Amino acid sequence: MRITVIGIGYVGCVTAACLSRDGHQVIGVDVDAGKVDAINRGLTPVFEPGLEELLKTQVETGRLSATTDLASAIIGSDVALIAVGTPSADDGSTNDQALRRVVQQIGTILSGTDQSLVVVVRSTLMPGVLEDVLTPLLAEAMGERVGDRVLICNNPEFLRETTAIADYDQPPYVLVGADGDRAAKVVLDLYSKLSCEKIVTNTRVSAMIKYTCNAFHALKVGFANEIGTLAKSLGADGREVMEIVCKDTQLNISTAYMRPGFAFGGSCLPKDVRALARHAQREGLKTDLIRSILPSNNSHLERAAHLVRSTGARRIGLVGLSFKAGTDDLRESPQVLLAETLLGQGFELRIFDPDVRVTSLIGANRHYIDERLPHLAKLLCESPSELIEHSEVLIVATSVVDRLDGFDRFTGRIIDLRRDLVVAETCDSDSVQEVAR
């Protein structure tokens, strides 16, 4: 394909060189004449191991060149890949002005022509910007709707400085955010020589994945540093601690605990996080990340209570009380805390959990529930039908509901805390699809 890469800084330069190497005809565009001149002489405008040799070879083959003239590059191209910077604004938000200008310019260039083009945003942008800002800008500049001869989608990059070429060639996956198969296929064809997983999802999910990955990387660095600080204060080697922690690929470095849903609870996680935070406070250590874990969990609990209040209903049914299905352990269960909150706010609450029997609760488990829900026996329903008859709104908290019959007869509002706090109502939960390996 003939590809225009707009913005030949770090991401654009590496992407242009690799696409050219893989057989595409690539022309880079930048407002900086110095960058353009460097590329046309086979020199790299950014430092990256191996990039200059690759650029020089591709320029010599005639498959890679650069210009400051966007219009001459766009006309005749199959794909316009945008890789301009989106730096932080003064208030911390993303400054996407350069991105907006480029999209508007592309629309103006295409106005009055019959050229087909796929516009691919590789720049990092917040979910909603492509849909609510860039697409309308493109349509207005062209004077026609987007989605017929001109398509727009996103294709986040996952390149690290000093290993960018290797990261391009061996990515965790190729990710395309597109609202139709036509655009997705064009972008996937760009990477046909890469033997990795190819994933197509919608544009909002795709944009969010890029931010999520970077936030997670930052979180891991911060977490490891705080654990190292705590370990040192306790006479342990923080590096050895984390090396051994990372050997657990069943729970620690895995998909376990990585599914957004409701708050965590149980007899272990809250008390152990609390103990670390208390030790840090006692020793005068600043471990803001670990200290914020429990408040963050409580905030998720508060969002659940707010969601219930927003229904306007008073008779509430709760399905699942223990911290996870299949146990009667109520210690620091988020469902118990939610029930306590709702009762305190005057809701008429009834609960169904076939694993919980007040008469069988013993020890610390019994003591905890006696403090939190001293009248639990009066709140528990013996059968699903009893709960349904009482309730205007049902709250599903755990997979207990999957083992029960009769809930299909309920005609009121169902709040599923396993997804309703984290999945947008307009989203299709099955929108992510694996296209190829």
C-alpha positions in Angstrom: 0.0 0.0 0.0 0.9 3.6 -0.3 1.0 5.1 3.2 1.4 8.6 4.5 2.8 8.8 8.0 2.1 12.2 9.5 4.4 13.3 12.3 7.9 11.8 12.0 9.0 12.0 15.5 9.8 9.0 17.6 6.7 6.9 16.9 6.2 8.1 13.3 9.8 7.6 12.3 10.0 4.0 13.6 6.6 3.1 12.2 7.4 4.6 8.8 10.8 2.8 8.6 9.3 -0.6 9.6 6.3 -0.3 7.2 8.7 0.6 4.4 10.9 -2.4 5.2 7.9 -4.6 5.1 7.2 -3.6 1.4 4.9 -0.6 1.7 5.5 2.7 -0.1 5.8 5.2 2.7 6.1 9.0 2.7 6.6 10.8 6.0 5.2 14.3 6.6 6.3 16.8 9.1 6.2 20.6 9.6 9.8 20.5 10.7 11.9 20.8 7.5 15.0 19.7 9.4 13.4 16.3 10.2 12.2 15.9 6.6 15.7 16.7 5.2 17.3 14.3 7.6 15.1 11.4 6.5 15.6 12.2 2.8 19.4 11.9 3.5 19.0 8.6 5.2 19.6 10.1 8.7 17.4 9.6 11.7 15.8 12.7 13.4 15.5 10.7 16.7 18.0 8.5 18.4 17.0 4.8 18.5 19.3 1.9 18.2 19.2 0.4 14.7 16.9 3.0 13.3 19.5 5.0 11.2 20.7 1.9 9.4 17.1 0.9 8.6 16.1 4.4 7.4 19.2 4.6 5.2 18.4 1.3 3.5 14.7 2.2 2.9 15.5 5.6 1.5 18.0 4.0 -0.9 15.4 1.5 -2.0 13.1 4.4 -2.9 10.3 3.1 -0.6 10.7 5.8 2.0 10.8 9.6 1.6 9.6 12.6 3.5 8.0 16.0 2.7 6.5 19.1 4.4 3.7 19.1 1.8 0.8 17.2 3.3 -1.5 17.5 0.3 1.1 16.0 -2.1 1.5 13.1 0.3 -2.2 12.5 0.9 -3.3 12.5 -2.8 -2.9 9.0 -4.0 -2.4 7.4 -0.6 -4.4 4.4 0.6 -3.7 5.1 4.3 -3.0 8.3 6.3 -1.4 7.2 9.6 -1.3 10.0 12.1 1.5 9.9 14.7 1.7 13.6 15.9 2.3 14.3 19.6 -0.4 14.6 22.2 1.4 16.2 25.1 0.0 17.2 28.5 -1.8 20.5 28.7 -1.2 22.8 31.7 -4.2 21.3 33.6 -3.0 17.7 33.0 -5.4 16.9 30.2 -4.2 15.8 26.8 -3.4 18.6 24.3 -4.8 17.2 21.0 -4.7 20.4 19.0 -2.1 19.1 16.6 -4.2 16.0 16.0 -7.3 18.1 15.3 -5.4 20.3 12.8 -4.1 17.4 10.9 -7.5 15.7 10.6 -9.1 19.0 9.5 -6.3 19.4 6.9 -6.9 15.9 5.6 -10.6 16.6 5.2 -9.9 19.8 3.3 -7.5 18.1 1.0 -10.0 15.3 0.3 -12.9 17.8 -0.3 -14.0 17.8 -3.9 -12.1 14.7 -4.7 -13.3 11.1 -5.1 -10.3 9.6 -3.4 -10.8 6.8 -0.9 -8.7 6.9 2.3 -8.4 5.2 5.6 -7.3 7.6 8.3 -5.5 5.7 11.1 -4.8 7.6 14.4 -1.7 6.1 16.0 -1.3 9.1 18.4 -2.5 8.5 22.0 -5.9 9.9 22.5 -8.6 9.6 25.2 -11.7 7.6 24.4 -14.4 9.8 22.9 -12.0 12.2 21.1 -12.0 10.2 17.8 -15.8 9.7 17.9 -16.9 13.1 19.2 -14.2 15.4 17.9 -12.1 14.1 15.1 -14.8 12.4 13.1 -17.1 15.5 13.0 -14.1 17.6 12.1 -13.2 15.3 9.3 -16.7 15.2 8.0 -17.1 19.0 8.2 -13.9 19.7 6.3 -14.8 17.1 3.6 -18.4 18.3 3.3 -19.7 14.7 3.5 -20.1 11.9 6.1 -17.3 9.8 7.3 -17.8 6.1 6.6 -18.3 5.9 2.9 -15.2 6.5 0.9 -13.2 7.8 3.9 -12.9 5.8 7.1 -11.3 6.6 10.4 -10.0 4.3 13.1 -7.2 4.0 15.7 -4.2 1.8 16.1 -2.3 2.4 19.4 1.4 1.7 19.5 3.3 -0.1 22.2 6.9 1.0 21.4 9.5 1.5 24.1 12.5 3.7 23.6 15.8 1.8 22.9 13.8 -1.3 21.9 11.3 0.2 19.5 12.2 -1.8 16.4 12.1 -5.1 18.3 8.8 -4.0 19.9 7.4 -3.3 16.5 8.4 -6.7 15.2 7.3 -8.7 18.3 4.4 -6.8 19.9 2.1 -8.4 22.5 -0.6 -7.9 19.8 -1.7 -5.6 17.0 -4.6 -3.6 18.3 -7.1 -1.9 15.9 -10.1 0.1 17.1 -12.6 0.3 14.2 -16.3 0.5 13.9 -16.4 -1.6 10.7 -14.7 -4.5 9.0 -13.4 -2.4 6.0 -11.1 -0.2 8.1 -10.0 -3.0 10.3 -8.9 -5.1 7.4 -6.9 -2.3 5.8 -5.0 -1.7 9.1 -4.4 -5.4 9.7 -3.0 -5.7 6.2 -0.3 -3.2 7.2 1.0 -5.7 9.7 0.4 -8.9 7.7 4.1 -9.9 8.1 3.9 -9.9 12.0 3.2 -13.3 13.5 1.4 -12.1 16.6 -2.2 -11.9 17.8 -4.4 -9.4 15.9 -7.2 -7.9 17.9 -10.1 -5.7 16.6 -12.3 -3.9 19.0 -14.3 -0.7 19.0 -12.5 2.7 19.0 -13.3 3.6 22.6 -11.9 0.3 24.0 -8.9 0.6 21.8 -8.0 4.1 23.0 -8.6 3.1 26.6 -6.3 0.1 26.4 -3.3 2.3 25.6 -3.9 4.5 28.7 -4.6 1.4 30.8 -1.3 -0.2 29.8 0.7 2.9 30.6 -1.1 3.4 33.9 -0.5 -0.2 34.8 3.2 0.0 34.0 3.5 3.1 36.2 1.5 1.4 38.9 3.9 -1.6 38.8 6.9 0.6 39.2 5.4 2.5 42.1 4.1 -0.6 43.8 7.5 -2.4 43.5 9.3 0.7 44.9 6.9 0.9 47.9 7.2 -2.8 48.6 11.0 -2.3 48.5 10.8 0.6 50.9 8.6 -1.4 53.3 10.8 -4.5 53.0 14.0 -2.5 53.8 12.3 -1.1 56.9 11.5 -4.6 58.1 15.0 -6.0 57.4 14.1 -7.8 54.2 15.6 -7.5 50.7 12.9 -5.9 48.6 14.4 -7.1 45.3 14.4 -10.7 46.4 10.8 -10.3 47.6 9.6 -9.0 44.3 11.6 -11.6 42.3 9.9 -14.4 44.2 6.5 -12.7 44.0 6.8 -12.5 40.2 7.5 -16.3 40.0 3.8 -16.9 40.8 2.2 -16.8 37.3 -1.1 -18.3 38.6 -2.2 -15.4 40.7 0.4 -12.6 40.9 1.5 -12.2 37.2 -1.6 -13.4 35.5 -5.2 -12.6 34.6 -6.3 -13.4 38.2 -7.9 -10.4 39.9 -7.8 -8.4 36.7 -11.5 -8.5 35.8 -13.2 -5.2 36.8 -16.3 -5.7 38.9 -17.1 -5.1 42.5 -15.0 -4.3 45.6 -12.7 -6.9 47.1 -13.1 -8.3 50.6 -12.5 -11.4 52.7 -10.4 -12.3 55.7 -7.0 -11.7 54.0 -6.7 -8.8 51.5 -8.2 -6.0 53.6 -6.3 -6.9 56.8 -2.9 -7.4 55.2 -3.1 -4.2 53.2 -4.2 -2.4 56.4 -1.2 -3.9 58.3 1.3 -2.7 55.7 -0.2 0.8 55.6 -0.2 1.0 59.4 3.5 -0.1 59.6 4.4 2.6 57.0 2.6 5.2 59.0 4.2 4.1 62.2 7.7 4.3 60.6 7.0 7.6 58.9 7.3 6.1 55.4 5.5 7.6 52.5 3.8 4.8 50.7 0.9 6.7 49.1 0.1 3.9 46.7 -0.4 1.1 49.2 -2.2 3.5 51.6 -4.7 4.4 48.8 -5.7 0.8 48.1 -8.4 0.5 50.8 -9.8 4.0 50.2 -10.0 3.1 46.5 -11.9 -0.1 47.4 -14.3 1.9 49.6 -14.9 4.4 46.8 -16.1 1.5 44.6 -18.4 0.4 47.4 -19.8 4.0 47.5 -20.5 3.9 43.8 -22.6 0.8 44.3 -24.7 2.4 47.0 -25.1 5.5 44.8 -26.3 3.3 41.9 -28.9 1.7 44.2 -30.1 5.1 45.4 -30.4 6.4 41.9 -33.2 3.8 41.2 -35.6 5.5 43.6 -36.7 2.1 44.8 -37.0 1.3 48.6 -37.5 -2.4 48.6 -34.1 -4.0 47.7 -33.1 -7.6 47.3 -29.5 -8.6 47.6 -28.3 -11.9 46.0 -25.0 -13.1 47.6 -23.7 -11.9 51.0 -20.4 -13.8 51.5 -17.3 -12.2 50.0 -17.4 -14.8 47.2 -19.8 -17.6 46.2 -19.4 -21.1 47.7 -18.4 -19.9 51.1 -20.1 -18.6 54.2 -17.2 -16.3 55.1 -18.7 -12.8 55.8 -15.6 -11.2 57.2 -15.1 -7.8 55.4 -17.3 -8.9 52.6 -18.2 -5.9 50.5 -21.7 -7.2 50.3 -22.0 -7.0 54.0 -20.7 -3.5 54.0 -23.2 -2.5 51.2 -26.0 -4.1 53.2 -25.0 -2.2 56.3 -24.9 1.1 54.3 -28.3 0.5 52.7 -29.9 -0.4 56.0 -28.5 2.7 57.5 -30.0 4.8 54.8 -33.5 3.4 55.4 -33.8 0.9 52.6 -36.0 -2.2 53.2 -33.4 -4.9 52.5 -33.8 -8.6 52.2 -30.9 -11.0 51.4 -30.7 -14.5 49.7 -27.5 -16.5 50.0 -27.9 -20.3 50.1 -24.4 -20.7 51.6 -25.0 -18.5 54.6 -26.9 -19.9 57.7 -26.8 -17.7 60.8 -26.9 -20.8 63.0 -23.7 -22.2 61.5 -21.6 -19.1 61.7 -18.9 -19.4 64.3 -15.8 -17.7 65.7 -14.5 -14.5 64.1 -17.0 -14.9 61.3 -20.0 -14.8 63.7 -18.4 -12.0 65.7 -18.0 -9.9 62.6 -21.5 -10.3 61.4 -22.9 -9.7 64.9 -21.2 -6.3 64.8 -22.1 -5.3 61.3 -25.6 -6.9 60.8 -26.8 -8.0 64.2 -30.3 -8.8 62.8 -29.1 -10.8 59.8 -31.5 -13.7 60.6 -34.5 -11.4 59.9 -33.0 -10.2 56.6 -32.3 -13.6 55.1 -34.8 -15.1 52.8 -35.4 -18.9 52.6 -36.0 -19.0 48.9 -35.5 -17.0 45.7 -39.3 -16.5 45.4 -39.5 -14.9 48.8 -36.8 -12.4 47.7 -38.5 -11.7 44.4 -41.8 -11.0 46.0 -40.2 -8.5 48.3 -38.0 -6.6 45.9 -38.4 -3.7 43.5 -34.7 -3.9 42.7 -32.4 -6.9 42.8 -28.7 -6.5 43.5 -26.6 -9.4 42.1 -23.2 -9.5 43.9 -21.7 -12.9 43.3 -22.0 -15.9 41.0 -24.5 -17.4 43.5 -27.1 -16.2 41.1 -25.8 -18.6 38.4 -26.8 -21.6 40.6 -30.3 -20.5 41.2 -33.6 -20.9 39.4 -36.5 -18.5 39.3 -34.8 -15.2 38.8 -36.0 -15.0 35.2 -39.5 -14.3 36.7 -38.3 -11.0 38.2 -39.6 -8.0 36.2 -38.0 -5.2 38.2 -34.5 -3.6 37.8 -31.5 -5.9 38.2 -28.2 -4.3 39.2 -25.3 -6.7 38.6 -22.4 -5.4 40.6 -20.1 -7.7 38.7 -20.4 -5.5 35.6 -22.7 -2.5 36.0 -20.1 -0.4 37.8 -17.5 -0.9 35.1 -19.2 -1.5 31.8 -20.8 1.4 29.8 -24.4 0.8 29.0 -23.7 1.6 25.3 -20.9 -1.0 25.1 -21.1 -4.5 23.8 -19.3 -6.6 26.4 -18.3 -9.0 23.6 -17.0 -6.3 21.4 -13.4 -7.5 21.5 -12.7 -10.2 18.9 -9.6 -12.1 18.0 -9.2 -11.7 14.2 -6.0 -13.7 13.6 -2.9 -15.1 15.1 
